[in-house]
Amino acid sequence: MRTLYPPLAPHTTLRLAVGEGHELHVERCGTPGGLPVVFLHGGPGSGCKPDHRQFFDPRRYDIVLFDQRGAGRSTPQGGVRANDTWRLVADMETIRARFGLERWVLFGGSWGSTLALSYALTHPERVLAMVLRGSFLARRQDLAWFAGEGAHRLLPVQWQRFLDTSGLVPGADLTREVHAAVLGEDETRAATVALAWENWSTAVVMYSLDGGGESATPVTAPTTVPTPDPSSARSALVKARLEMHYARHGYFLRENQLLEDAARLPKVPTVIVHGARDITCPAEAAWALHRALPGSRLEILRTAGHLSSETPMIDALVRAADEVAGALEAR
């Protein structure tokens, strides 16, 4: 089993103004002049973390990470104005040009895989290779699975708790209702729904690690709405605002665009890694993407779920990054 490379500090950190009121947190580590790679975080809205630098051999890679518009340390936090998929693609080009990189490897997980594919469709000449984890194709069926038409069947207790805490009702257009709440003017309501959504999301992404979550204890509607902790509520609200903004707009892609346009993706080394126990993004998406990309390598991990921090997933992703480096260095 491969493990993460040792902790790594960035040698360059900057605030990058990309216009329309947005500033991005950008960092660079590893070896300048090495194989360029950009790490694309999930969410939308999750932001980068220190261990994201550690998937790459710092002696071989020139590693770029950034918090996407509104996410993490970028500002304005939770800002949805002038925030869409194609602006994020343009931001990537701004970052690439700022560092003088001709081409780079795209390394993205979950929503980050969606962004990687969107970038590769727009700028195929800038892509050296792709490593994609937990593929999310942004189809209506992918969102519906997570938001009430699939995953709740595996986690009925946690789903009921989400409904009770948020005050939403089954059968409602969930993304519309959550979107309206977290971007609404009622701050208490926004924080309550954002925290309820975060708790539901956490239960889903943690599924493979905890065997399905908490024990089946009785679930009843709360008699009072708890007062959210300000710090956790703020973090949850930032993520929920961005996630719902993108979901309500179909991720700014036409339906099934990534698969329909897959023939235009660059013919570069591509590794697709997916957990068989991933109930956030079921493995069908990875299989469909693999079939649409002749020459790609698909690795479905029997004991892994959605999280990049799971031991089998770390092993597969570190191996994939090393494999891509070896293939590109051999050219």
DRENDO-1510 file (C-alpha; in Angstrom, 1 decimal, always signed):
<recs>
REC; n; res; u; v; w
REC; 1; MET; +0.0; +0.0; +0.0 .
REC; 2; ARG; +1.3; +3.4; -1.0 .
REC; 3; THR; +0.9; +6.3; +1.4 .
REC; 4; LEU; +1.0; +10.0; +1.0 .
REC; 5; TYR; +4.3; +11.7; +0.4 .
REC; 6; PRO; +5.6; +13.6; +3.5 .
REC; 7; PRO; +4.0; +16.9; +4.5 .
REC; 8; LEU; +5.0; +19.7; +2.1 .
REC; 9; ALA; +4.9; +23.5; +2.5 .
REC; 10; PRO; +4.2; +25.8; -0.4 .
REC; 11; HIS; +7.2; +27.8; -1.6 .
REC; 12; THR; +4.8; +30.3; -3.3 .
REC; 13; THR; +1.5; +31.6; -2.0 .
REC; 14; LEU; -0.4; +34.4; -3.6 .
REC; 15; ARG; -3.7; +36.2; -3.9 .
REC; 16; LEU; -4.7; +36.3; -7.5 .
REC; 17; ALA; -7.4; +38.8; -8.6 .
REC; 18; VAL; -9.4; +37.3; -11.4 .
REC; 19; GLY; -11.9; +40.1; -11.8 .
REC; 20; GLU; -15.6; +40.6; -11.0 .
REC; 21; GLY; -14.7; +41.0; -7.4 .
REC; 22; HIS; -13.1; +37.6; -6.9 .
REC; 23; GLU; -9.6; +36.9; -5.5 .
REC; 24; LEU; -8.2; +33.3; -5.4 .
REC; 25; HIS; -5.9; +31.7; -2.9 .
REC; 26; VAL; -3.2; +30.0; -5.0 .
REC; 27; GLU; -0.2; +28.0; -3.8 .
REC; 28; ARG; +2.7; +26.2; -5.5 .
REC; 29; CYS; +5.0; +23.6; -4.1 .
REC; 30; GLY; +7.3; +20.8; -5.2 .
REC; 31; THR; +10.0; +21.4; -7.8 .
REC; 32; PRO; +9.9; +24.4; -10.1 .
REC; 33; GLY; +10.5; +23.2; -13.6 .
REC; 34; GLY; +9.2; +19.7; -12.7 .
REC; 35; LEU; +6.1; +18.1; -14.3 .
REC; 36; PRO; +3.3; +20.7; -13.8 .
REC; 37; VAL; +0.1; +19.4; -12.1 .
REC; 38; VAL; -3.0; +21.3; -10.9 .
REC; 39; PHE; -5.1; +19.9; -8.0 .
REC; 40; LEU; -8.8; +20.5; -8.5 .
REC; 41; HIS; -10.8; +20.2; -5.3 .
REC; 42; GLY; -14.4; +19.0; -5.0 .
REC; 43; GLY; -17.6; +20.5; -3.8 .
REC; 44; PRO; -18.2; +22.8; -5.5 .
REC; 45; GLY; -16.9; +24.8; -2.6 .
REC; 46; SER; -14.8; +22.5; -0.5 .
REC; 47; GLY; -11.4; +24.2; -0.9 .
REC; 48; CYS; -7.9; +22.7; -0.8 .
REC; 49; LYS; -6.2; +21.1; +2.3 .
REC; 50; PRO; -2.6; +20.6; +3.2 .
REC; 51; ASP; -2.7; +16.9; +2.5 .
REC; 52; HIS; -3.8; +17.5; -1.0 .
REC; 53; ARG; -0.2; +18.5; -1.8 .
REC; 54; GLN; +1.0; +15.0; -0.7 .
REC; 55; PHE; -0.4; +12.9; -3.6 .
REC; 56; PHE; +2.6; +13.9; -5.7 .
REC; 57; ASP; +6.3; +13.2; -5.6 .
REC; 58; PRO; +7.7; +16.7; -4.9 .
REC; 59; ARG; +11.0; +15.8; -6.6 .
REC; 60; ARG; +9.2; +15.1; -9.9 .
REC; 61; TYR; +6.2; +17.5; -9.8 .
REC; 62; ASP; +5.6; +21.2; -9.9 .
REC; 63; ILE; +2.4; +21.3; -7.9 .
REC; 64; VAL; -0.3; +24.0; -8.1 .
REC; 65; LEU; -3.3; +24.2; -5.9 .
REC; 66; PHE; -6.0; +26.9; -5.7 .
REC; 67; ASP; -9.3; +27.5; -3.9 .
REC; 68; GLN; -12.0; +28.0; -6.5 .
REC; 69; ARG; -14.1; +31.1; -6.6 .
REC; 70; GLY; -15.9; +31.6; -3.3 .
REC; 71; ALA; -14.3; +28.5; -1.7 .
REC; 72; GLY; -11.8; +28.0; +1.1 .
REC; 73; ARG; -9.5; +31.0; +1.4 .
REC; 74; SER; -10.7; +32.7; -1.8 .
REC; 75; THR; -12.9; +35.7; -1.4 .
REC; 76; PRO; -15.7; +36.6; -1.2 .
REC; 77; GLN; -16.4; +33.4; +0.7 .
REC; 78; GLY; -19.5; +31.8; -0.6 .
REC; 79; GLY; -19.8; +34.4; -3.3 .
REC; 80; VAL; -22.0; +33.1; -6.2 .
REC; 81; ARG; -22.1; +36.2; -8.3 .
REC; 82; ALA; -19.9; +35.8; -11.5 .
REC; 83; ASN; -19.2; +32.2; -10.4 .
REC; 84; ASP; -19.7; +29.4; -12.9 .
REC; 85; THR; -17.9; +26.4; -14.4 .
REC; 86; TRP; -16.6; +28.4; -17.4 .
REC; 87; ARG; -15.2; +31.2; -15.2 .
REC; 88; LEU; -13.4; +28.5; -13.2 .
REC; 89; VAL; -11.9; +27.2; -16.4 .
REC; 90; ALA; -10.8; +30.7; -17.3 .
REC; 91; ASP; -9.3; +31.1; -13.8 .
REC; 92; MET; -7.2; +27.9; -14.4 .
REC; 93; GLU; -5.9; +29.5; -17.6 .
REC; 94; THR; -5.0; +32.7; -15.7 .
REC; 95; ILE; -3.1; +30.6; -13.1 .
REC; 96; ARG; -1.3; +28.6; -15.7 .
REC; 97; ALA; -0.2; +31.7; -17.6 .
REC; 98; ARG; +0.8; +33.4; -14.4 .
REC; 99; PHE; +3.3; +30.6; -13.6 .
REC; 100; GLY; +4.5; +30.3; -17.2 .
REC; 101; LEU; +3.4; +26.7; -17.6 .
REC; 102; GLU; +2.9; +25.5; -21.1 .
REC; 103; ARG; +0.8; +22.4; -20.2 .
REC; 104; TRP; -0.1; +20.5; -17.1 .
REC; 105; VAL; -1.6; +17.4; -15.6 .
REC; 106; LEU; -5.2; +17.7; -14.3 .
REC; 107; PHE; -5.8; +15.9; -11.0 .
REC; 108; GLY; -9.4; +16.2; -9.8 .
REC; 109; GLY; -11.8; +14.4; -7.6 .
REC; 110; SER; -15.6; +14.5; -7.4 .
REC; 111; TRP; -16.6; +18.0; -8.6 .
REC; 112; GLY; -12.9; +18.4; -9.4 .
REC; 113; SER; -13.2; +15.7; -12.0 .
REC; 114; THR; -16.1; +17.6; -13.6 .
REC; 115; LEU; -14.0; +20.8; -13.7 .
REC; 116; ALA; -11.0; +18.8; -15.1 .
REC; 117; LEU; -13.1; +17.5; -18.0 .
REC; 118; SER; -14.6; +20.9; -18.7 .
REC; 119; TYR; -11.2; +22.4; -18.8 .
REC; 120; ALA; -9.9; +19.6; -21.1 .
REC; 121; LEU; -12.8; +20.1; -23.5 .
REC; 122; THR; -12.0; +23.8; -23.6 .
REC; 123; HIS; -8.2; +23.7; -23.7 .
REC; 124; PRO; -7.2; +20.3; -24.9 .
REC; 125; GLU; -3.8; +21.6; -26.1 .
REC; 126; ARG; -2.9; +22.5; -22.5 .
REC; 127; VAL; -3.5; +19.0; -21.0 .
REC; 128; LEU; -0.6; +16.6; -20.4 .
REC; 129; ALA; -2.6; +13.9; -18.6 .
REC; 130; MET; -5.6; +13.4; -16.3 .
REC; 131; VAL; -6.1; +11.6; -13.0 .
REC; 132; LEU; -9.8; +11.6; -12.1 .
REC; 133; ARG; -11.2; +10.3; -8.8 .
REC; 134; GLY; -14.9; +9.7; -7.9 .
REC; 135; SER; -16.1; +10.9; -11.3 .
REC; 136; PHE; -19.1; +13.2; -11.2 .
REC; 137; LEU; -20.6; +13.8; -14.6 .
REC; 138; ALA; -23.1; +16.5; -13.5 .
REC; 139; ARG; -26.0; +14.8; -15.1 .
REC; 140; ARG; -29.5; +15.2; -13.7 .
REC; 141; GLN; -29.4; +11.6; -12.5 .
REC; 142; ASP; -26.2; +12.2; -10.6 .
REC; 143; LEU; -27.7; +15.0; -8.6 .
REC; 144; ALA; -31.0; +13.2; -8.1 .
REC; 145; TRP; -29.2; +10.2; -6.7 .
REC; 146; PHE; -27.6; +12.3; -4.0 .
REC; 147; ALA; -30.5; +14.6; -3.3 .
REC; 148; GLY; -33.4; +12.2; -2.6 .
REC; 149; GLU; -33.8; +9.6; -5.3 .
REC; 150; GLY; -31.2; +7.0; -4.3 .
REC; 151; ALA; -28.7; +7.5; -1.5 .
REC; 152; HIS; -31.5; +8.0; +1.0 .
REC; 153; ARG; -32.5; +4.3; +0.6 .
REC; 154; LEU; -29.2; +3.3; +2.1 .
REC; 155; LEU; -29.3; +5.9; +4.9 .
REC; 156; PRO; -32.9; +6.3; +5.8 .
REC; 157; VAL; -32.2; +7.3; +9.4 .
REC; 158; GLN; -29.9; +10.1; +8.4 .
REC; 159; TRP; -32.2; +11.2; +5.6 .
REC; 160; GLN; -35.1; +11.5; +8.0 .
REC; 161; ARG; -33.0; +13.5; +10.4 .
REC; 162; PHE; -32.1; +15.8; +7.5 .
REC; 163; LEU; -35.7; +16.4; +6.7 .
REC; 164; ASP; -36.7; +16.9; +10.3 .
REC; 165; THR; -33.9; +19.3; +11.0 .
REC; 166; SER; -34.2; +21.3; +7.8 .
REC; 167; GLY; -38.0; +21.4; +7.8 .
REC; 168; LEU; -38.2; +20.2; +4.2 .
REC; 169; VAL; -40.8; +17.7; +3.2 .
REC; 170; PRO; -40.4; +14.6; +1.0 .
REC; 171; GLY; -41.4; +15.2; -2.6 .
REC; 172; ALA; -40.2; +18.7; -2.7 .
REC; 173; ASP; -37.7; +19.9; -5.3 .
REC; 174; LEU; -34.9; +19.5; -2.9 .
REC; 175; THR; -32.2; +21.5; -4.6 .
REC; 176; ARG; -34.6; +24.4; -5.2 .
REC; 177; GLU; -35.7; +24.4; -1.5 .
REC; 178; VAL; -32.2; +24.2; -0.1 .
REC; 179; HIS; -31.0; +26.8; -2.6 .
REC; 180; ALA; -33.8; +29.2; -1.6 .
REC; 181; ALA; -33.0; +28.7; +2.1 .
REC; 182; VAL; -29.2; +29.1; +2.0 .
REC; 183; LEU; -29.2; +32.1; -0.3 .
REC; 184; GLY; -32.2; +33.7; +1.4 .
REC; 185; GLU; -32.3; +36.7; +3.7 .
REC; 186; ASP; -33.3; +34.7; +6.9 .
REC; 187; GLU; -29.9; +34.1; +8.4 .
REC; 188; THR; -31.1; +31.7; +11.0 .
REC; 189; ARG; -33.0; +29.6; +8.5 .
REC; 190; ALA; -30.0; +29.7; +6.1 .
REC; 191; ALA; -27.6; +28.4; +8.8 .
REC; 192; THR; -30.0; +25.7; +10.0 .
REC; 193; VAL; -30.6; +24.3; +6.5 .
REC; 194; ALA; -26.9; +24.5; +5.6 .
REC; 195; LEU; -25.9; +22.5; +8.7 .
REC; 196; ALA; -28.6; +20.0; +8.0 .
REC; 197; TRP; -27.3; +19.6; +4.5 .
REC; 198; GLU; -23.8; +19.3; +5.6 .
REC; 199; ASN; -24.7; +16.5; +8.1 .
REC; 200; TRP; -26.5; +14.6; +5.4 .
REC; 201; SER; -23.6; +15.1; +3.0 .
REC; 202; THR; -21.2; +13.9; +5.6 .
REC; 203; ALA; -23.3; +10.7; +6.2 .
REC; 204; VAL; -23.2; +9.9; +2.5 .
REC; 205; VAL; -19.5; +10.5; +1.9 .
REC; 206; MET; -18.6; +8.6; +5.1 .
REC; 207; TYR; -20.7; +5.6; +4.2 .
REC; 208; SER; -17.9; +3.3; +3.3 .
REC; 209; LEU; -15.9; +4.0; +6.5 .
REC; 210; ASP; -18.7; +3.7; +9.1 .
REC; 211; GLY; -20.8; +0.9; +7.6 .
REC; 212; GLY; -23.7; +3.2; +6.9 .
REC; 213; GLY; -23.6; +5.6; +9.8 .
REC; 214; GLU; -25.2; +5.7; +13.2 .
REC; 215; SER; -27.2; +2.8; +14.7 .
REC; 216; ALA; -30.8; +2.8; +13.8 .
REC; 217; THR; -32.1; +4.8; +16.8 .
REC; 218; PRO; -35.6; +6.3; +16.7 .
REC; 219; VAL; -35.9; +9.5; +14.7 .
REC; 220; THR; -38.4; +12.1; +15.7 .
REC; 221; ALA; -38.9; +15.7; +14.6 .
REC; 222; PRO; -37.2; +18.2; +16.9 .
REC; 223; THR; -39.5; +20.2; +19.1 .
REC; 224; THR; -37.2; +23.2; +18.7 .
REC; 225; VAL; -34.7; +24.2; +16.1 .
REC; 226; PRO; -31.2; +24.2; +17.7 .
REC; 227; THR; -29.1; +27.4; +17.5 .
REC; 228; PRO; -26.2; +26.7; +15.1 .
REC; 229; ASP; -22.7; +27.2; +16.3 .
REC; 230; PRO; -21.5; +30.4; +14.5 .
REC; 231; SER; -18.2; +29.0; +13.2 .
REC; 232; SER; -19.5; +25.6; +12.0 .
REC; 233; ALA; -22.6; +27.3; +10.6 .
REC; 234; ARG; -20.5; +29.8; +8.6 .
REC; 235; SER; -18.4; +27.0; +7.1 .
REC; 236; ALA; -21.4; +24.9; +6.2 .
REC; 237; LEU; -23.2; +28.0; +4.7 .
REC; 238; VAL; -20.3; +28.9; +2.5 .
REC; 239; LYS; -20.2; +25.3; +1.0 .
REC; 240; ALA; -23.9; +25.0; +0.8 .
REC; 241; ARG; -24.3; +28.3; -1.1 .
REC; 242; LEU; -21.8; +27.3; -3.7 .
REC; 243; GLU; -23.0; +23.7; -4.0 .
REC; 244; MET; -26.6; +24.7; -4.4 .
REC; 245; HIS; -25.8; +27.5; -6.8 .
REC; 246; TYR; -24.0; +25.1; -9.1 .
REC; 247; ALA; -26.7; +22.4; -8.7 .
REC; 248; ARG; -29.6; +24.7; -9.5 .
REC; 249; HIS; -27.9; +25.8; -12.7 .
REC; 250; GLY; -27.1; +22.3; -13.9 .
REC; 251; TYR; -23.4; +22.9; -13.2 .
REC; 252; PHE; -23.5; +25.3; -16.2 .
REC; 253; LEU; -23.3; +22.3; -18.5 .
REC; 254; ARG; -26.0; +21.0; -20.9 .
REC; 255; GLU; -27.4; +17.7; -19.9 .
REC; 256; ASN; -24.8; +14.8; -20.4 .
REC; 257; GLN; -22.4; +17.2; -22.1 .
REC; 258; LEU; -19.2; +15.6; -20.7 .
REC; 259; LEU; -20.0; +12.2; -22.2 .
REC; 260; GLU; -21.5; +13.5; -25.4 .
REC; 261; ASP; -18.4; +15.6; -26.1 .
REC; 262; ALA; -15.9; +13.1; -24.8 .
REC; 263; ALA; -14.6; +12.4; -28.3 .
REC; 264; ARG; -13.1; +16.0; -28.2 .
REC; 265; LEU; -11.1; +15.3; -25.1 .
REC; 266; PRO; -7.3; +15.2; -25.6 .
REC; 267; LYS; -5.8; +11.8; -26.2 .
REC; 268; VAL; -3.5; +11.8; -23.2 .
REC; 269; PRO; -2.7; +9.3; -20.4 .
REC; 270; THR; -5.9; +9.2; -18.3 .
REC; 271; VAL; -6.4; +7.2; -15.1 .
REC; 272; ILE; -9.9; +6.9; -13.6 .
REC; 273; VAL; -10.1; +5.8; -10.0 .
REC; 274; HIS; -13.3; +5.1; -8.2 .
REC; 275; GLY; -14.5; +3.4; -5.0 .
REC; 276; ALA; -17.0; +0.6; -5.4 .
REC; 277; ARG; -18.6; +1.6; -2.2 .
REC; 278; ASP; -18.9; +5.3; -3.2 .
REC; 279; ILE; -22.6; +6.3; -2.7 .
REC; 280; THR; -21.9; +9.9; -3.4 .
REC; 281; CYS; -21.0; +9.3; -7.0 .
REC; 282; PRO; -21.8; +5.7; -7.9 .
REC; 283; ALA; -19.3; +3.8; -10.0 .
REC; 284; GLU; -21.5; +3.7; -13.0 .
REC; 285; ALA; -20.2; +7.2; -13.9 .
REC; 286; ALA; -16.6; +6.1; -13.9 .
REC; 287; TRP; -17.5; +3.1; -16.1 .
REC; 288; ALA; -19.4; +5.4; -18.6 .
REC; 289; LEU; -16.5; +7.8; -18.7 .
REC; 290; HIS; -13.9; +5.0; -19.2 .
REC; 291; ARG; -16.0; +3.6; -22.1 .
REC; 292; ALA; -16.1; +7.1; -23.6 .
REC; 293; LEU; -12.3; +7.5; -23.4 .
REC; 294; PRO; -10.5; +4.8; -25.3 .
REC; 295; GLY; -7.1; +4.2; -23.8 .
REC; 296; SER; -8.0; +5.3; -20.3 .
REC; 297; ARG; -7.3; +3.1; -17.4 .
REC; 298; LEU; -10.1; +2.4; -14.9 .
REC; 299; GLU; -9.4; +1.2; -11.4 .
REC; 300; ILE; -12.4; +0.4; -9.3 .
REC; 301; LEU; -11.5; -0.2; -5.6 .
REC; 302; ARG; -13.6; -2.8; -4.0 .
REC; 303; THR; -13.1; -1.6; -0.4 .
REC; 304; ALA; -13.1; +2.2; -1.0 .
REC; 305; GLY; -15.8; +4.9; -1.0 .
REC; 306; HIS; -15.7; +8.5; -2.1 .
REC; 307; LEU; -13.1; +10.1; +0.1 .
REC; 308; SER; -9.6; +10.7; -1.1 .
REC; 309; SER; -8.3; +10.2; +2.4 .
REC; 310; GLU; -9.3; +6.5; +2.5 .
REC; 311; THR; -6.3; +4.1; +2.6 .
REC; 312; PRO; -7.1; +2.2; -0.6 .
REC; 313; MET; -7.8; +5.5; -2.4 .
REC; 314; ILE; -4.6; +7.1; -1.3 .
REC; 315; ASP; -2.7; +4.0; -2.5 .
REC; 316; ALA; -4.4; +4.2; -5.9 .
REC; 317; LEU; -4.0; +7.9; -6.4 .
REC; 318; VAL; -0.4; +8.1; -5.4 .
REC; 319; ARG; +0.3; +5.2; -7.8 .
REC; 320; ALA; -1.6; +6.9; -10.5 .
REC; 321; ALA; +0.3; +10.2; -10.1 .
REC; 322; ASP; +3.6; +8.2; -10.2 .
REC; 323; GLU; +2.4; +6.2; -13.2 .
REC; 324; VAL; +1.5; +9.4; -15.1 .
REC; 325; ALA; +4.9; +11.0; -14.2 .
REC; 326; GLY; +6.7; +7.9; -15.4 .
REC; 327; ALA; +4.8; +7.8; -18.7 .
REC; 328; LEU; +5.4; +11.5; -19.4 .
REC; 329; GLU; +9.0; +11.4; -18.5 .
REC; 330; ALA; +9.6; +8.4; -20.8 .
REC; 331; ARG; +8.5; +10.4; -23.9 .
</recs>
